[in-house]
């Protein structure tokens, strides 16, 4: 269950598990957000086909902000057939050009959860 936003429009810290339908209802509140959800759903469908079972969504998309610029997500690679994923969705493994190709295709940025998020090697998750 997704908890309520705090006074600043943010969720409380932590991982909040939700079914896809609950996520869509909670965060698909306008056309901008629904377009991003459509892109996210495409990425999730492709990741699932390759064996992914867990995706985390973060950033301004999971706040009360009416028009976030994109979504930020990462996915668990345990059990994922990377070669198959690359054959069906190479954009999900393309992190060049400021991740522009991901933003165009999926309306957000999506990384493996253990991928380094900064120069010190901190993982996205």
C-alpha positions, 0 to 999 in steps of 0.5 A, a space after each residue: 500500500 502506498 502511504 499518504 504524502 507528507 506536508 511537502 508532497 513526498 512519500 515517507 522514506 522507505 520502499 512502499 510495495 504496490 500492485 500495478 493498478 494501485 500505482 497507476 491510480 495513485 500516480 496517473 492523475 493527469 495526461 502528463 503522468 499517464 504518458 509516463 506511466 505508459 512508457 514505464 509499463 512498456 519498460 516493465 513489460 520488456 523487463 518482465 519478458 527477460 525475467 525481471 520481477 522487481 522494479 523500484 520507482 523514485 524521483 519527482 514522479 512519486 511525489 505530489 508534483 503535478 507535472 514531473 519531468 520524467 520518472 526514475 526507476 531501477 530494476 533488480 537483475 536477479 534472474 534477468 537474461 541480459 542477452 535476451 533483454 538486449 535483443 528485445 529492448 536494447 534501449 534499457 541497457 543504453 546509458 549514453 547521451 545522457 540517457 536521452 534514448 531512454 527518455 524518448 522511448 520510455 519517458 524516464 530513466 531506468 537502470 539496473 539497481 546495482 549500477 553505479 549512480 555516482 563516481 564513488 560507486 553507490 548503487 542506484 538502489 
